[in-house]
């Protein structure tokens, strides 16, 4: 009887453990989209860290309430907004798990943003920052926001050192500054990157190239390395951005196959690391 109960408990725990944690997905203002997405993620035993702007905070809160196993809410903040600290406070009080940041008017590591990052660190909010090139609307509206020059991955190096307890994720592996992003991740234990966006599309015929950027491994030794440096690919987290879950699982798997990434490292990328950072089962 004890053995049966133990097996049942193990199976129950396994059922609650996510197979995938998507740290980068955006709310779409489409009828039925939340229900459809929650069903898809539940089917794959996946968790969606779903982000939306403060205007959609109540929608996101309700989605997380109705689908607590599939949806974890993330607030998209504007570092230049006069009420940015209030928005971060609201996210914390509402039980959000993280923040999404995009298109600052100044470099990410400008000291005028220090209070916002300090508040995120205080609350333990996983902070996802867009890095690299950014979509530009096909119009002639003058705008300062959105330049990749303000969102280079190297700025996360400053933030990681200034806020050592703040867990930072750079979106898109700094596209096209992959080498810069990789070195920032290597030297900072509180920095990771996802590989969403166009990267795994434009590099699909040359995925093995990423071994040049993420070059260190379990057998690389510790010479000129931070103490206890993990396998390079452990510095990646899984994300989908605007692509379908199954599509991105296939793209990440193709990357891992091309770079001969060990199975135990793949599990950390797909679920283990993000589950630990978000304190999931």
Order of alpha helices (4+ residues) and beta strands (2+ residues): alpha-beta-alpha-beta-alpha-beta-alpha-beta-alpha-beta-alpha-beta-alpha-beta-alpha-alpha-beta-alpha-alpha-alpha
